[in-house]
Amino acid sequence: MRYPVESFTPAERELLAPHFTNLDRPVFALTNLPETVKGALFARYSRYPGTLRRLYLDEFAAEMPSGPRPFDGEEGERAADLYERIFVGYGDDSIAQVGGAHVACEWVSNILTKALQRGRLAAYLEQSTRYIAYDQEMPGGGYRYFRDDDLGPEYGQAMDSIFAIYSESLARVEVWAAGRWPRGDGEPEGPWRRSIKAKALDLLRGLLPAATLSHVGIFASGQAYEQLLFRLMASPLPEARRFGGMILDELKQVIPSFVSRVDRPDRGGEMISFLEQRREVTEQWVARLGLDRREGADDSPAVDLLQIHGTEDDLLAACLFEASGAGETDIRVRIAELSPEQRAELMAAMVGERRNRRHRPGRGFEAVSYRFEIVSDYGAFRDLQRHRMLTCQWQTLGPDLGAGVPTELYEAGVADEYERALEISRDEYERLRDAGRPELAPYALCLGYRIRYILDLNAREAMQMIELRSGREGHPTYRAVAQAMHDAIAAVHPAVAAAMTHLDTEKEPRLERMLSEIRTHKKRLAAAGSTSKAPPGFSELG
């Protein structure tokens, strides 16, 4: 197909060149423009009959700094005035969806990371307790945990004791793991040592308290940041409110117009009050119904399938719908006429030949959904909570659901110390709670303590999550959850479960990240041009 080619004068090209990657094709990117201007351009796009580059020349170029110099990332007064003056009546929510910013939040507790990552329409990256050892001091001294004068000196003593146990146990578990999984013939030493280190980190992750500090990178639209700020500022957690204020301060420097409503009493003020009141009323009803007591709670991990929406016939009908010319009722009639063999053949065709887990079936799989109630350790919850294309709800972390000790730590000879750290953690939680600071008490609990949460997801997302989290490189605790979810789905929808062909069902202890380390090693060798042939021992491993 031939696309219309827009003509620009030499002077126009000089104005456009710094801000559009291509002037002669129908696909191009915007560069060196403030986020407010990008948002305003796209918002005006919907009511402008011409092209985006012509729109820029007609209505924006005169407002921009002269010459081809790029913007330095800070919005000038003219750009902000343009946003407010021209587009105030166009729907600020839609404008705020097409501009964004990168923000780094450092030295945040594991409690706060969950609040930061609760939004769906954003991208998050967080330091991993599976890759980083927390036995080193922070800049300025001290272990990496959240501190606050309101927590009292006893809290600091408890945290120091737990981190000391973690640090001492880490070296011992590494020695044990090296003996338990010795380096094989032909295995490169680097990947083996890293996998041994990773095994020790995985086994001891449950010792780290929820107060452990992490770093989180966020990329989000202005609209997503606005919702994040409302949640943080309405939180009962002082740390959340402090970071909400700091995030707002930084966003005002790069996308001020996108977050201008947060400070307004009639907009942000009302929204924050609404969220606070909603939480308070909910807590009052929980107490009124006697649901705030946890006596008799089962202290074991569990994966319970609470509700199922839809059938495999619903799924098949939805898969056929887009390619069909018939209504869904007629499609269902034809499916009902199929024999079991034909139905199985149809399901296989709708799933397709999946050569890897990223090959997923179409949106027809979203016609079926599952609601799970899960009790697992907080560490596994942290990883599963990151899946945002589902509904995740969780209760406050507490000690009542207990905590497990990985079986391998008994073999490594550190289980007693692990249990001692759990007791220190629980005692400090109870001290803070009894002192009238229940909102701060979860900081003291180790990640090995269990939490109850809901995952509500459709079959397509279930396939993505279960196959990913059951993978052999995954942490054993969330692998167990993923495998149990698969078993529950298989009991009600066997064809859906059978479509998850990239599930790892292995349950025996192993070096979970050995294959991953070897693959990375091979890629590095290839990138460096060191060899075109894999070292001995690779043929059957990766």
PyMOL commands that set and color helices and strands:
alter all, ss='L'
color gray80, all
select helices_A, chain A and resi 10-16+35-45+52-63+77-87+92-95+110-116+149-180+189-207+222-233+238-254+256-259+265-288+312-321+328-336+340-351+363-367+378-385+407-412+415-434+441-444+459-469+476-492+494-498+514-528
alter helices_A, ss='H'
color red, helices_A
select strands_A, chain A and resi 100-109+122-126+213-221+302-309+369-377+391-394+450-458
alter strands_A, ss='S'
color yellow, strands_A
deselect
rebuild
show_as cartoon
